[in-house]
Amino acid sequence: MVVALAQGSSLDWITQTVDDMKERRIGMDKTMKIVDPFIYSSQNKKPVKIKEKSVDRPTITKIKQIPKRAPLVLQTILNERAKISGKWYKKGSIVQGMRLSKLEANLVILKSNEETKLLLLNKKNRKISLSKHTGQ
């Protein structure tokens, strides 16, 4: 790097800074001892693992899991009956602990003491395909 200095400028401060850096730096005093942080066995000079004191840990009890209910899907409504998640129900039937209280053209309402669920008929399921059933 080239630095252009004006004539007559003093470089004394630079010389002093360089001289200060050249001085021998003094490290730790030789009388100070560094303690080895490792504990060695006397036989093979390998660090020894110190066993931790046993700590009382809280016991974990298993909580009985409530089984998950399959999501309810309204598939079809036909002749005052609704096909919900693969099974047919009529008004007043119990579906997963809830009473089927109302049937309309594109929805059903399920009620219990705690909650009310509204199931809507998916648009893609509005077409009904009938297949011939043989009584055999």
C-alpha positions in Angstrom: 0.0 0.0 0.0 1.4 3.4 -0.9 0.5 6.4 1.2 1.3 9.9 -0.1 2.1 12.2 2.7 2.3 16.0 2.5 5.8 17.4 2.8 6.9 18.2 6.3 4.4 15.9 8.0 5.7 14.1 11.0 5.9 10.3 11.0 7.1 10.2 14.6 3.8 8.7 15.9 4.1 5.8 13.4 7.7 5.1 14.4 6.7 5.1 18.1 3.8 2.6 17.5 6.1 0.2 15.6 8.8 0.4 18.3 6.1 -0.4 20.9 5.1 -3.5 19.0 8.7 -4.7 18.8 9.0 -4.8 22.6 9.1 -8.3 24.0 5.8 -9.2 25.4 5.7 -10.8 28.8 3.3 -13.8 29.2 2.4 -15.6 32.3 4.7 -15.5 35.3 6.8 -18.7 35.4 5.9 -19.1 39.1 2.2 -19.5 38.2 1.2 -23.1 37.8 -1.6 -24.3 35.6 -3.8 -27.0 37.1 -4.6 -29.9 34.8 -8.4 -30.0 34.6 -8.4 -33.8 34.0 -8.1 -36.6 36.6 -6.0 -39.5 35.5 -5.9 -43.0 36.8 -2.4 -44.0 38.0 -2.3 -47.0 35.7 -2.7 -45.8 32.1 -2.8 -42.0 32.3 -6.3 -41.8 30.7 -8.9 -39.4 32.1 -11.2 -41.0 34.6 -15.0 -40.6 34.4 -16.4 -39.4 37.7 -19.8 -40.9 38.4 -22.4 -38.3 39.2 -24.4 -38.6 42.4 -27.8 -40.2 41.8 -30.4 -37.6 41.5 -34.0 -38.3 42.5 -36.0 -37.9 39.3 -39.7 -37.6 39.2 -41.4 -40.8 38.0 -43.3 -40.6 34.8 -46.7 -42.2 34.9 -48.4 -43.4 31.8 -51.5 -41.4 30.9 -54.3 -43.4 29.4 -54.8 -42.1 25.9 -58.2 -41.4 24.6 -58.7 -43.2 21.3 -58.9 -40.8 18.4 -62.2 -40.8 16.5 -62.2 -41.0 12.8 -63.2 -37.8 11.2 -66.9 -37.8 10.2 -67.5 -37.3 6.4 -70.9 -36.8 5.0 -70.9 -38.8 1.8 -74.6 -39.0 0.6 -78.1 -37.9 1.6 -80.9 -40.1 0.1 -84.5 -40.8 1.3 -84.2 -39.2 4.7 -81.0 -41.1 5.4 -77.4 -40.0 5.4 -74.3 -42.0 4.6 -71.6 -40.8 7.1 -68.1 -42.2 7.0 -69.3 -45.3 5.2 -72.4 -46.1 7.3 -76.1 -45.2 6.8 -78.0 -43.3 9.5 -81.5 -41.9 9.8 -82.8 -39.0 11.8 -82.4 -39.7 15.6 -79.5 -42.2 15.1 -76.4 -41.9 17.3 -73.2 -41.2 15.4 -70.0 -41.2 17.6 -72.0 -40.3 20.7 -74.0 -37.5 18.9 -77.6 -37.6 17.8 -78.4 -36.9 14.1 -80.9 -34.1 14.7 -81.4 -32.6 11.2 -81.2 -33.7 7.6 -81.3 -31.2 4.7 -80.5 -31.4 1.0 -76.7 -30.8 1.5 -76.0 -31.0 5.2 -76.7 -32.9 8.5 -76.5 -31.6 12.1 -75.2 -33.8 14.9 -75.8 -32.7 18.5 -74.7 -33.8 21.9 -74.8 -32.1 25.3 -71.3 -30.7 24.8 -71.2 -29.8 21.1 -72.9 -29.4 17.7 -71.4 -30.6 14.5 -72.4 -29.5 11.0 -71.5 -31.9 8.2 -71.7 -30.6 4.7 -72.1 -32.7 1.6 -69.0 -32.4 -0.6 -69.9 -31.2 -4.1 -68.1 -34.0 -5.8 -70.3 -36.5 -4.0 -73.6 -35.1 -5.3 -73.8 -37.5 -8.2 -75.1 -40.9 -7.1 -74.2 -44.0 -9.1 -76.6 -46.9 -8.8 -75.5 -50.4 -9.5 -77.6 -53.4 -10.2 -77.8 -55.7 -7.2 -78.5 -59.3 -7.7 -80.1 -61.0 -4.7 -77.7 -63.8 -4.6 
